[in-house]
Amino acid sequence: MERLKRLFPGTSEVEDGELTVGGVRASDLADEFGTPLLVYCEQTIRAHARAYREAAPDALAVYGAKAFPNVAVMRLLAEEGLGADVSTLGELRFAQRAGVPAERIVVHGNNKSDEELQAAAEAGAAYVVLDSVEELGRAREAGVERMLIRIAPGIEAQTHEAIRTGHAGSKFGVTPVEALGLRDDVEGLHVHIGSQLLSLDDARATVAWLNGFVEQSGWAPEVVDLGGGLGVPTAPGERAPSIEEFVGTLLGELQLQARLVLEPGRSLVGRAGVTIYRVGSVKGRWVAVDGGMSDNPRPQLYGARYTAILASRAEEEPQGTYAVAGKHCESGDVMIDGVGLPQPRRGDLLAVPSTGAYTLGMGSNYNAVLRPAAVLVADGDARVIRRRETVEDLLGLEAPE
């Protein structure tokens, strides 16, 4: 456990051989709320939010809600002075339900509907980020007043191709030439090259491109949105810059006098989340758990690597290397290809760290599996922030006979 501590929430400890998070034992969480269960550490989320505020006190920092759209989490972040980056009507409604001030809401989306543009205008969002030239007219007609334009700078970020967003040919944003044609219609520009960035090189490349673009064009934007993208290690051996290092690099190399907007998502909630599963079948090297790709599709989508511990036997030495599989009817439903564990037994609790971002938020009901509950833990207490689905929830969507 000690060698994996940096992957778990900051409050994680092993007490009497068992994992605790926020002062609550894994077994108590599993017994009270069931499994699979996504456990979020409030202290860790708040610490990450404060790190952004301290690193860039004059910037508008908005939470990338797609990482995990949840009212309680967004309300907590709003208490820390952060806003919300939303890309659909649904995410906007989550932000409003959480009480995020309108002046701290930034609206995105590469294919915004007229309804979404109108909702952004009615909400009084701080900015709507245009993603195409044609969107300008529709945004004006909807009543949007403050806009940015998203540019695809042609940078190949060092991340999985599915989450690169600033390369040439990206579905996001407009060309630099198109952006210049809209400079008199918008308050500034937006650049975001991708997610799960584990190096400062991409941050430097973004700022260098931006500095050169502004200098050559003569554009003096009032607002510059640098997006998000800071990665979170999910497996041993992975490293990422700290929030302070990442933001410090952006601010230290940016040569513009403009209001700065940052859009962290994963780096706020990724490490704060741990998923607890219950072990079922154990066959040779295969350990099957009661969840899988329905609550965390990232291994299948992005080749994401994870690790795990037996939360109920956290001090025992590994006895072998095992593969952790889910319960779905797919050979590809494998969460971890190989992890050292004590001999697993049916009923053991398995804890997978760094699962707070882009897991449950991307979940599904494949095989009619119910999506798990989520709880927030702090100072020995736990409260449900998203209830577990029921079969009745799923059947309720069916057309009446």
C-alpha positions as CSV (number, residue, x, y, z in Angstrom):
1,M,0.0,0.0,0.0
2,E,2.8,2.4,0.9
3,R,4.3,2.4,-2.6
4,L,0.8,3.1,-4.1
5,K,-0.1,5.9,-1.6
6,R,0.4,8.7,-4.1
7,L,-2.4,7.1,-6.3
8,F,-4.9,7.1,-3.5
9,P,-6.7,10.1,-1.9
10,G,-4.7,12.1,0.6
11,T,-6.6,10.8,3.6
12,S,-6.1,7.1,2.7
13,E,-4.5,4.9,5.5
14,V,-4.3,1.3,6.4
15,E,-5.6,0.6,9.9
16,D,-5.7,-2.9,11.4
17,G,-4.9,-4.3,8.0
18,E,-7.8,-2.5,6.2
19,L,-8.0,0.5,3.8
20,T,-9.6,3.6,5.2
21,V,-10.5,6.8,3.2
22,G,-11.6,9.9,5.0
23,G,-11.5,8.0,8.3
24,V,-14.0,5.4,7.1
25,R,-13.2,1.7,6.7
26,A,-13.7,0.1,3.3
27,S,-15.7,-2.7,4.8
28,D,-18.0,-0.3,6.5
29,L,-18.6,1.5,3.2
30,A,-19.2,-1.7,1.4
31,D,-21.6,-3.0,4.0
32,E,-23.6,0.2,4.2
33,F,-23.7,1.3,0.6
34,G,-23.0,-1.9,-1.4
35,T,-20.5,-2.6,-4.2
36,P,-19.3,-1.5,-6.6
37,L,-19.0,1.9,-4.9
38,L,-17.2,5.0,-6.0
39,V,-15.7,6.7,-2.9
40,Y,-14.7,10.4,-3.1
41,C,-12.5,12.1,-0.6
42,E,-13.7,15.6,0.2
43,Q,-10.4,16.8,1.7
44,T,-8.5,15.7,-1.5
45,I,-11.0,17.5,-3.8
46,R,-10.8,20.7,-1.7
47,A,-7.0,20.5,-1.6
48,H,-6.8,20.3,-5.4
49,A,-9.2,23.2,-5.8
50,R,-7.2,25.3,-3.5
51,A,-4.0,24.5,-5.3
52,Y,-5.4,25.9,-8.5
53,R,-6.7,29.0,-6.7
54,E,-3.3,29.6,-5.1
55,A,-1.3,28.9,-8.3
56,A,-3.5,31.3,-10.4
57,P,-5.3,33.6,-8.0
58,D,-6.4,36.0,-10.7
59,A,-7.7,33.3,-13.1
60,L,-11.2,32.0,-13.5
61,A,-10.9,28.3,-12.8
62,V,-13.8,26.2,-14.0
63,Y,-14.4,22.5,-13.3
64,G,-14.6,20.3,-16.4
65,A,-17.9,18.8,-15.4
66,K,-17.6,15.9,-17.9
67,A,-15.0,14.3,-15.6
68,F,-17.8,13.6,-13.2
69,P,-21.1,15.6,-13.4
70,N,-22.4,15.6,-9.9
71,V,-24.2,18.3,-8.0
72,A,-22.5,17.7,-4.6
73,V,-19.0,17.8,-6.1
74,M,-19.8,20.9,-8.1
75,R,-21.3,22.6,-5.1
76,L,-18.1,21.7,-3.1
77,L,-15.9,23.2,-5.8
78,A,-18.1,26.3,-6.0
79,E,-17.5,26.8,-2.2
80,E,-13.8,26.8,-3.0
81,G,-14.3,29.6,-5.6
82,L,-14.3,27.4,-8.8
83,G,-16.9,27.5,-11.6
84,A,-18.0,25.0,-14.1
85,D,-17.1,24.2,-17.7
86,V,-20.1,22.6,-19.3
87,S,-20.6,21.2,-22.8
88,T,-24.2,20.1,-22.9
89,L,-27.6,21.3,-21.6
90,G,-27.5,18.5,-19.0
91,E,-24.1,19.6,-17.6
92,L,-25.4,23.2,-17.5
93,R,-28.4,22.1,-15.4
94,F,-26.1,20.3,-13.0
95,A,-24.1,23.5,-12.5
96,Q,-27.2,25.5,-11.9
97,R,-28.6,22.9,-9.5
98,A,-25.3,23.1,-7.6
99,G,-25.6,26.9,-7.3
100,V,-22.5,27.7,-9.4
101,P,-22.6,31.5,-10.0
102,A,-23.4,32.3,-13.6
103,E,-20.3,34.5,-13.9
104,R,-18.3,31.3,-13.3
105,I,-19.9,29.2,-16.0
106,V,-18.2,28.6,-19.4
107,V,-20.2,26.8,-22.1
108,H,-18.6,24.5,-24.6
109,G,-19.7,22.0,-27.2
110,N,-18.7,21.2,-30.7
111,N,-22.3,20.9,-31.9
112,K,-24.4,23.1,-29.7
113,S,-28.1,23.1,-30.4
114,D,-30.2,26.3,-30.6
115,E,-31.8,25.2,-27.3
116,E,-28.3,24.9,-25.6
117,L,-27.3,28.4,-26.9
118,Q,-30.5,29.9,-25.6
119,A,-30.1,28.2,-22.3
120,A,-26.6,29.6,-22.0
121,A,-27.8,33.1,-22.7
122,E,-30.7,32.8,-20.2
123,A,-28.3,31.5,-17.6
124,G,-26.0,34.5,-18.1
125,A,-23.0,32.3,-18.5
126,A,-19.6,34.1,-18.4
127,Y,-18.6,32.9,-21.8
128,V,-19.9,30.7,-24.6
129,V,-17.0,29.2,-26.6
130,L,-17.8,29.1,-30.3
131,D,-16.6,25.9,-32.0
132,S,-17.4,26.9,-35.6
133,V,-17.8,30.0,-37.7
134,E,-21.5,29.3,-38.4
135,E,-22.2,29.2,-34.6
136,L,-21.6,32.9,-34.3
137,G,-24.9,33.9,-35.9
138,R,-26.9,31.4,-34.0
139,A,-25.3,32.4,-30.7
140,R,-26.2,36.1,-31.4
141,E,-29.8,35.2,-32.3
142,A,-30.1,33.2,-29.1
143,G,-29.0,36.3,-27.1
144,V,-25.4,35.2,-26.2
145,E,-23.3,38.3,-25.5
146,R,-19.9,37.1,-24.4
147,M,-18.0,34.7,-26.6
148,L,-14.6,33.1,-27.1
149,I,-13.5,31.2,-30.2
150,R,-11.8,27.9,-30.0
151,I,-8.7,27.4,-32.2
152,A,-7.1,24.1,-33.2
153,P,-3.4,25.0,-33.2
154,G,-2.2,21.8,-34.9
155,I,-0.4,20.4,-31.9
156,E,-0.1,16.6,-31.5
157,A,-0.4,16.2,-27.7
158,Q,1.5,13.4,-26.0
159,T,-1.6,11.4,-25.1
160,H,-4.0,8.8,-26.5
161,E,-5.3,9.8,-29.9
162,A,-8.9,9.6,-28.8
163,I,-8.3,12.5,-26.3
164,R,-6.2,14.7,-28.5
165,T,-8.2,17.8,-29.3
166,G,-5.9,20.4,-30.8
167,H,-4.3,18.5,-33.7
168,A,-4.7,19.4,-37.4
169,G,-8.0,17.9,-38.5
170,S,-9.5,17.8,-35.0
171,K,-13.3,17.9,-34.8
172,F,-12.9,20.7,-32.3
173,G,-12.4,24.4,-33.0
174,V,-11.6,26.4,-36.1
175,T,-8.4,27.2,-38.0
176,P,-6.2,30.1,-37.0
177,V,-7.3,32.0,-40.2
178,E,-11.0,31.4,-39.4
179,A,-10.4,32.6,-35.8
180,L,-8.8,35.8,-37.0
181,G,-11.9,36.5,-39.1
182,L,-14.0,36.5,-35.9
183,R,-11.6,38.6,-33.7
184,D,-14.0,41.6,-33.7
185,D,-16.9,39.5,-32.7
186,V,-15.5,37.7,-29.7
187,E,-13.7,38.7,-26.4
188,G,-10.9,36.2,-26.7
189,L,-9.7,32.8,-27.7
190,H,-9.6,29.3,-26.4
191,V,-6.9,26.6,-26.9
192,H,-7.0,23.1,-25.5
193,I,-4.9,20.4,-27.0
194,G,-5.9,17.3,-25.1
195,S,-6.4,15.4,-21.9
196,Q,-4.4,13.2,-19.5
197,L,-1.2,15.2,-20.2
198,L,1.6,13.8,-18.1
199,S,4.4,16.1,-19.3
200,L,5.0,19.8,-19.1
201,D,6.1,19.7,-22.7
202,D,2.6,20.0,-24.0
203,A,1.9,23.0,-21.8
204,R,5.0,24.7,-23.1
205,A,4.0,23.9,-26.7
206,T,0.6,25.4,-26.2
207,V,1.8,28.6,-24.7
208,A,4.6,28.9,-27.3
209,W,2.2,28.5,-30.1
210,L,-0.2,31.0,-28.5
211,N,2.5,33.6,-27.9
212,G,3.6,33.3,-31.6
213,F,0.0,33.4,-32.9
214,V,-0.9,36.6,-31.0
215,E,2.4,38.3,-31.9
216,Q,2.1,37.5,-35.6
217,S,-1.5,38.4,-35.9
218,G,-1.5,41.5,-33.8
219,W,-4.6,40.3,-31.9
220,A,-4.8,41.5,-28.3
221,P,-7.5,39.2,-26.8
222,E,-9.2,40.4,-23.6
223,V,-9.6,36.7,-22.5
224,V,-7.4,33.7,-23.0
225,D,-8.8,30.2,-22.1
226,L,-6.0,27.6,-21.9
227,G,-8.3,24.7,-21.3
228,G,-7.4,21.9,-18.9
229,G,-5.7,18.6,-19.6
230,L,-3.4,18.0,-16.6
231,G,-3.1,14.2,-16.2
232,V,-3.4,12.0,-13.2
233,P,-1.3,8.8,-12.7
234,T,-3.4,5.7,-12.4
235,A,-0.8,3.0,-12.3
236,P,2.7,2.5,-10.7
237,G,5.4,4.1,-12.7
238,E,3.3,6.9,-14.1
239,R,4.2,10.4,-13.2
240,A,2.5,13.8,-13.8
241,P,3.4,17.4,-13.0
242,S,1.9,18.8,-9.8
243,I,-0.9,21.4,-10.2
244,E,1.6,24.0,-9.1
245,E,4.2,23.0,-11.7
246,F,1.6,22.8,-14.5
247,V,0.0,26.2,-13.8
248,G,3.3,27.8,-13.0
249,T,4.6,26.7,-16.4
250,L,1.5,28.2,-18.2
251,L,1.7,31.5,-16.3
252,G,5.5,31.8,-16.5
253,E,5.7,31.4,-20.2
254,L,2.5,33.2,-21.3
255,Q,3.4,36.6,-22.8
256,L,-0.2,38.0,-22.9
257,Q,-2.0,40.6,-20.8
258,A,-5.5,39.0,-20.7
259,R,-8.0,37.5,-18.3
260,L,-7.0,33.9,-17.9
261,V,-9.4,30.9,-17.8
262,L,-8.4,27.4,-16.7
263,E,-10.6,24.3,-17.1
264,P,-9.3,21.5,-14.8
265,G,-11.3,18.4,-14.6
266,R,-9.4,15.1,-14.1
267,S,-6.8,16.8,-11.9
268,L,-9.4,17.9,-9.4
269,V,-11.3,14.7,-8.9
270,G,-9.2,11.8,-10.4
271,R,-7.0,11.0,-7.4
272,A,-9.9,11.8,-5.0
273,G,-11.9,8.8,-6.2
274,V,-11.4,5.1,-5.3
275,T,-13.7,2.3,-6.6
276,I,-14.4,-0.6,-4.2
277,Y,-15.5,-3.9,-5.8
278,R,-16.4,-7.2,-4.2
279,V,-14.5,-10.2,-5.6
280,G,-16.6,-13.0,-7.0
281,S,-15.1,-15.8,-9.1
282,V,-11.4,-16.6,-8.8
283,K,-10.1,-18.9,-11.6
284,G,-6.4,-19.3,-11.8
285,R,-5.0,-15.9,-12.6
286,W,-8.5,-14.4,-13.2
287,V,-10.2,-12.4,-10.5
288,A,-13.7,-11.3,-11.4
289,V,-15.4,-8.4,-9.7
290,D,-19.0,-7.2,-9.5
291,G,-18.5,-4.2,-11.9
292,G,-16.3,-3.6,-14.9
293,M,-16.6,-1.7,-18.1
294,S,-20.0,-0.4,-17.2
295,D,-18.5,1.7,-14.4
296,N,-15.1,2.3,-15.9
297,P,-14.7,2.0,-19.6
298,R,-11.3,3.7,-19.8
299,P,-9.2,0.6,-20.2
300,Q,-11.2,-0.4,-23.3
301,L,-11.5,3.1,-24.7
302,Y,-8.0,4.5,-24.0
303,G,-5.8,1.6,-23.0
304,A,-5.8,3.1,-19.5
305,R,-3.8,1.2,-16.9
306,Y,-4.9,0.7,-13.3
307,T,-3.7,-1.0,-10.2
308,A,-5.5,-2.4,-7.1
309,I,-5.1,-3.6,-3.5
310,L,-7.2,-6.0,-1.5
311,A,-8.8,-3.3,0.7
312,S,-9.8,-5.9,3.3
313,R,-6.3,-7.4,3.5
314,A,-4.2,-4.4,2.7
315,E,-1.1,-5.4,4.7
316,E,-0.7,-8.9,3.3
317,E,2.2,-9.6,0.9
318,P,1.4,-10.4,-2.7
319,Q,1.3,-14.1,-3.5
320,G,0.9,-13.9,-7.2
321,T,0.1,-11.7,-10.2
322,Y,-3.6,-11.6,-11.2
323,A,-5.8,-10.1,-13.9
324,V,-8.9,-8.3,-12.8
325,A,-11.9,-8.7,-15.0
326,G,-15.4,-7.4,-14.9
327,K,-18.7,-9.3,-15.1
328,H,-19.7,-8.3,-18.7
329,C,-20.1,-10.6,-21.7
330,E,-16.9,-9.3,-23.4
331,S,-13.5,-10.8,-23.4
332,G,-12.2,-7.2,-23.5
333,D,-13.8,-6.4,-20.1
334,V,-10.5,-6.5,-18.3
335,M,-9.7,-3.7,-15.9
336,I,-6.1,-4.7,-14.9
337,D,-3.9,-7.0,-17.0
338,G,-1.6,-7.8,-14.1
339,V,-1.4,-6.8,-10.4
340,G,0.3,-8.4,-7.4
341,L,-2.2,-9.4,-4.8
342,P,-2.5,-11.8,-1.9
343,Q,-4.4,-14.9,-2.9
344,P,-7.9,-13.4,-3.6
345,R,-10.9,-15.1,-2.1
346,R,-14.6,-14.7,-2.9
347,G,-16.0,-11.8,-0.9
348,D,-12.7,-9.9,-0.6
349,L,-12.9,-6.2,-1.3
350,L,-10.8,-4.9,-4.1
351,A,-9.9,-1.1,-4.2
352,V,-8.9,0.6,-7.5
353,P,-7.4,4.0,-6.9
354,S,-7.5,7.1,-9.2
355,T,-10.9,6.4,-10.6
356,G,-12.6,9.7,-9.7
357,A,-12.6,11.0,-13.3
358,Y,-14.1,9.7,-16.5
359,T,-15.2,6.5,-15.0
360,L,-18.7,6.6,-13.6
361,G,-19.3,9.7,-15.7
362,M,-18.7,7.6,-18.8
363,G,-20.6,4.5,-17.4
364,S,-23.3,2.5,-19.1
365,N,-25.9,-0.1,-18.5
366,Y,-24.3,-2.7,-20.7
367,N,-25.8,-6.2,-19.9
368,A,-28.4,-4.2,-17.9
369,V,-25.9,-3.8,-15.1
370,L,-26.8,-1.1,-12.6
371,R,-24.5,1.8,-12.3
372,P,-23.0,2.1,-8.8
373,A,-23.5,4.6,-6.1
374,A,-21.1,7.3,-5.2
375,V,-20.3,8.6,-1.7
376,L,-18.4,11.5,-0.3
377,V,-16.3,10.8,2.8
378,A,-14.8,13.3,5.3
379,D,-13.8,13.1,9.0
380,G,-15.2,9.7,9.5
381,D,-18.5,10.3,7.9
382,A,-19.9,9.2,4.5
383,R,-22.9,10.4,2.6
384,V,-24.4,9.4,-0.7
385,I,-24.0,11.9,-3.5
386,R,-25.3,9.6,-6.2
387,R,-27.7,6.8,-5.4
388,R,-27.3,3.3,-6.9
389,E,-29.5,2.6,-9.9
390,T,-32.2,0.0,-9.6
391,V,-33.7,-2.4,-12.1
392,E,-36.9,-0.4,-11.8
393,D,-34.9,2.7,-13.1
394,L,-34.0,0.8,-16.2
395,L,-37.4,-0.7,-16.8
396,G,-39.0,2.7,-16.3
397,L,-37.4,3.8,-19.6
398,E,-39.2,1.2,-21.5
399,A,-42.3,2.1,-23.6
400,P,-45.6,1.0,-21.9
401,E,-47.2,-2.1,-23.3
